[in-house]
Structures are given as C-alpha cells and as structure tokens.
Amino acid sequence: MSKVKALVGSIPGLRKLSSFFKQGYDVDKLYASPFLRFFPPGHFYSPIPSLSDVLSKENLLFRQDLKEFPGVDLREEEQLKMLDQLALYYEELPFPEQPNTSSRYYYQNIFFCYADAIILYAMLRHLKPRKVIEVGSGFSSAVMLDTNDAFLGSATNFTFIEPYPERLYSLFNEKDQRQHKVIEKPVQEVELELFQTLDAGDILFVDSSHVVKIGSDVAHIIFEILPRLKPGVIVHFHDVFYSFEYPKEWVKEGRAWNEDYFLRAFLQYNSVFQILYFNSFMGQFYQNELERKMPLCLRNTGGSLWMKKAA
C-alpha cells in the first residue's frame, strides 16, 4: 500500500487535491481503484500521461508556430470578418476590473477573463439569441446576464446546467433565480429534448469537465447532444487552445484533460460544424488586428472556440 500511495502522490497535481479528499472523498477507495492498479499512471495503456515523457517531447507538443491542422478548416477569412463584426460592440463594454455593485461580472477573476468575456459579450449582442443553454456555469454566466440586462432588453432566456452551482448563485442578483432556470445535476441526466428547443441563432455554451471518459459529460455532449442540434445553433467550448494542446504549465500542474483532442478529431473533415471564432488562434496570429480593434483581448487571449452547425 505504501508503494501505491507513493506512486499516486507522485502524479502532478494530485497533492493539490488533498483538501478535496479531506472533505469526504474515500482515499482508500482511490488507492484500491483498478484503474490505478491494473495500468499505473504513465503506462502506455493508462490515460494518465507520464510527465517525463511529455516534457521529453515538449518542443514538438507545445509548438507556437502551427497554423494548419490537417482536415480542420480554420476559416481564417471568416474569423477576420467575425472580428470586424464583434468589434462594433467593443466601445460599449460595461465590465469593471474589480467587483462592484453595478455588475455581476468583473475582469479580474481566474476563471473567465478578458478575451473570453469580451467575445462572449459581443457574440450575444451580435446574435441576439432567444435562448442560451449553458453547461458549466460561473463567471461566464455573469457576463451573459449583465449583457442581457444592459443590451438585450432582458429578452434572452437562460438555462444553466450546473451540478455545483455555488459560484453561480454567488454571482446572481435578486431576480436571476426567479427569471432563469438552474438545473442542479450533470448534463448526462438532462433530457435530450431540452437541447432540441434551441433554434438557429441560439447558443449552447459548454464549459464542463474537459474530460472524455466512460460516462463523462464531454463524451455525452459530443456523442449525444451535438448531433441532435438544429441547423444554425451556435456552440461554444471553453479552454480550447489554437494548437489543440493544453498549455505546458497546465500539464505540469497535472491537468490530464483531453477535450481539446476530441474536438480536433470532431472537426476533422467536418463540414457540418464550422468554426466562427477561435480566441487563442486569433490572439496568436492576429495580434495587430486585435490591438487596433479590441485591445483588451490581448491582456488574456483566452480559450473559447465558437462554431455553428450548418444546414
């Protein structure tokens, strides 16, 4: 058992989970898991990578100069046109840097800041959706609620799917909980018919676990929800980066997420879902355009991927 504990303790990031364990997680059950025992972390059959193997290939894995991904249509010209359209709303940005009483959202948070918030605000004003379903809620929800009240006449209806809604509720004002619906359970347990109520121009906003595994939310969204959406629905995924690879610093922390890889595979040779705007791609290759049109986006270029389901 001591060897197993030492092995688990050596996995990057697991030590940071100690407070979570202390809140009631069964640590002995974790150590006894066949998913750790049968193929230990770093084994070529394990989904948990070996950090030393990753770092030995870091010059290849974390390249910053890639601009093409075989089979994925980045639609650069369309992204530049979208930037022009979104920039029309930039001068009216309402958000403060720090918390205050006039806004639910503020830029200086670690979850959803600058470019992600700015592009979301501008997308809402550009699209004027009738409905938004958000899977995974928090500061992005605050952006949407502020934008809805200030610029959309409170006409957009929001459904928030969030099994751990404490952060969401902390950002709500008095009327939000009465006006909008919060579903406090995993998206896998939500009726699929809900997503079929989205029409062209409406938004499915996804910021979930970022992990594909047996029974996971991301697997459910990709396999069961996206194919059922109506043509014209806009889809957002968060923490997706232009190289379809996670930041090296995140990997070193122990985030063995894999959503980016599945989205890249999903988009390969996919003419049904079309990229509208890719925050980190634009931040990497079109800094001059952002500096001229939406300079705050360069403070943190973010990780939002926007796409549209075509006919």
PyMOL commands that set and color helices and strands:
alter all, ss='L'
color gray80, all
select helices_A, chain A and resi 2-9+14-22+27-31+34-37+51-56+58-61+76-87+90-92+115-127+139-151+166-171+176-179+187-189+192-197+217-228+248-253+259-267+279-285+287-293+295-299
alter helices_A, ss='H'
color red, helices_A
select strands_A, chain A and resi 131-135+157-161+181-183+203-206+234-238+273-278+304-309
alter strands_A, ss='S'
color yellow, strands_A
deselect
rebuild
show_as cartoon
